[in-house]
């Protein structure tokens, strides 16, 4: 937000705050064979500007003021939203009588207020393969208005991808969406051959589209999906490499991988006493690392997915605290081992918590609702790559130094230091000490 | 690894197909009472008759413009009206309305300077700072532009440069504005120019003298020592400027100045600035009283949520609901590719959701563009909370270079220490 600077005696013009949510309408288009069920949610505020709904000018809208103008509202939407299937125009028709009827005026709440909901049943000439939308709503009264469109087939089959998402700029011509081919439908025309090569994954919107240029026809879906995917891979790598707690956790688990616990009888007492000795078998060390890394991956993948899909959403402070605790325990386990050979089990348990930590990073990286596969997989692949980088640096070094006193010292000192740092994090995170003023 | 990746892929894909379409749609409502209030529209000022008149005037203006869309005077009037309403209510829709009014000229490279000025204003409100500067440079480079238009362009350009942290360029603009070229426009322009110069000085290590200058400009009774009294006759923006400076200096007078600014300038920016100060003073109840009813504006909703948090804690239903709504609005902004909320989204993540890392990410990308004191504050706080004080290094570097100080920046860990020590030494030297 930027402070207004206006010369009072001149024009009343000045920088102003970008503040409210901007004007959006929400379109949901469900394609079912040769028909399209369209739902459009339009903000009453926008409709009032163009149609003067507030008849008594008291700056609030009653249901009567909206209801009695419903014909005008519907006409506006009909004038400014058009559909075309595979080149031929579709026509708005009558819904086969749902209850309440689709023509009945309806409202819906969005984060910034009340919206009028218009439902239209469109009839196209043939089963729809590619759907084009022409959108000119408010093009002449608010060019910054956008239509947020979700488009998918109505069939909820197991392999149906998530809806395609697009931002429609009014007056930018036809926006074209290629729908995934239905497995049962085999049309031998030219369109189906291009469909066969269409990616099975939803073509997600780039996280940051250039303003007003998102046009499904202009950007090849495969390309934009690939670059979006790579973007999330990068985000994943970045996240693990800047996340000191994840690195320290992994490090604590990797340090002892080049050693094995061996029980040697104490010559004086004759009792067995376990101690770390350098491993002779590289394969053993590699297996140990592989187990740990795999356990971590599987565990954090599970919780990452659960959290991103909003199945589970534990409080972030709790998650961050337990992550810190996991680092403390992993480091202490090196000094006073409770779990030595089955470290992967420990890793799995704590990996679950780290997954929640990744989730908050991924959610923040810009997750379009409805198109989750690419971000989820991409981010995870990125995390794996980052993880492998760490392994690739640490493991050869540890292996070559494993028999030296330096390594023994670094192992003990390092584990102690990691435990100390993580304990500090734990205290800070658990007691919210970092939050100053407010 | 391959095995893990494959199983992960399978897991992700099975989970992704599960959530249905319908879950993302808002539930339909079929009101039954005709007199039920279904939406509150932005309020017009005044009593019922005045509101009706204001509405009618807006309507008439739009109708006239529809009749004569090519009449520049009419179009500019409509655009200026939209920008003024937008500033008051903080509604970006009005930017679109201004753009629509100027549609015949909007995308023309040879648009009249008045249109380019509106275009620059809209762009900078959308945080498109570089394109805005291009427009403003063009206006100022055009010979024969009317003096008031030039003056506004100079001031707006200085404002943008200040936001970007280019203090020298901003100051040059304000000095031109204070000079003989613009003397014909009278004392109002000169007041703006001198205040601008003083504020820029305050951001570069001369906070005390700047506060005195601004107090003098505001006509405060005792300008030399006290900066406390709000100039009763001073314009709202000047009181706001003084309030923000007092806030940076840790001067309790900020409260009275904010209140005075709000009296003559009850726009969203001033409300939120005052709310931030009140929140820092742990006076959350007053924030709720001040802002209640204006939550349509995102920054207002943020402050209301922060106030609820301070009053009732993070887990309280009021806090949670406000936080959730705010999150939905940020999601919607993200969908349309709007990234101008960085500063506030950082606070949302840090102070409402407790996600310091996400907060830091927003704060850093915001700092990469904007260098206002509030931008500095969110970066320092987010970096500290994320245990990444090093991430705030560019900020301390900037403050070292410019000499900027801010009482609220008392945190910052080791990365801040050299700066804070240096600043303390400077202060010790300059205080007799």
Interface residues (C-beta under 8 A of the other chain):
Chain A: X1 X2 X3 X4 X5 X6 X7 X8 X9 X10 X11 X12 X13 X14 X15 X16 X17 X18 X19 X20 X21 X22 X23 X24 X26 X28 X30 X39 X41 X44 X45 X46 X48 X49 X52 X54 X57 X58 X59 X60 X61 X62 X63 X64 X66 X67 X100 X104 X105 X106 X107 X108 X109 X110 X111 X112 X113 X114 X115 X117 X138 X140 X141 X142 X143 X144 X145 X146 X148 X150 X152 X156 X158 X159 X160 X161 X162 X163 X165 X167 X205 X207 X208 X209 X210 X211 X214 X242 X243 X244 X290 X293 X294 X297 X298 X301 X302 X305 X306 X309 X315 X316 X317 X320 X360 X361 X363 X364 X366 X368 X369 X370 X372 X373 X376 X377 X380 X381 X384 X388 X425 X428 X432 X434 X435 X436 X437 X438
Chain B: X1 X3 X4 X5 X7 X8 X9 X11 X12 X13 X15 X16 X17 X18 X19 X20 X21 X24 X25 X26 X27 X28 X29 X30 X31 X33 X34 X35 X36 X37 X38 X39 X40 X41 X42 X43 X44 X48 X51 X52 X55 X56 X59 X80 X83 X84 X86 X87 X89 X90 X91 X92 X93 X94 X95 X96 X97 X99 X100 X103 X106 X117 X118 X121 X124 X125 X126 X127 X148 X151 X152 X155 X156 X158 X159 X160 X163 X185 X186 X188 X189 X192 X196 X235 X237 X240 X244 X267 X268 X269 X272 X273 X279 X280 X296 X297 X298 X299 X300 X306 X309 X310 X325 X326 X328 X329 X331 X332 X333 X334 X335 X336 X337 X338 X339 X340 X341 X343 X344 X349 X350 X351 X353 X354 X355 X356 X357 X358 X361 X362 X372 X381 X384 X385 X386 X387 X388 X408 X411
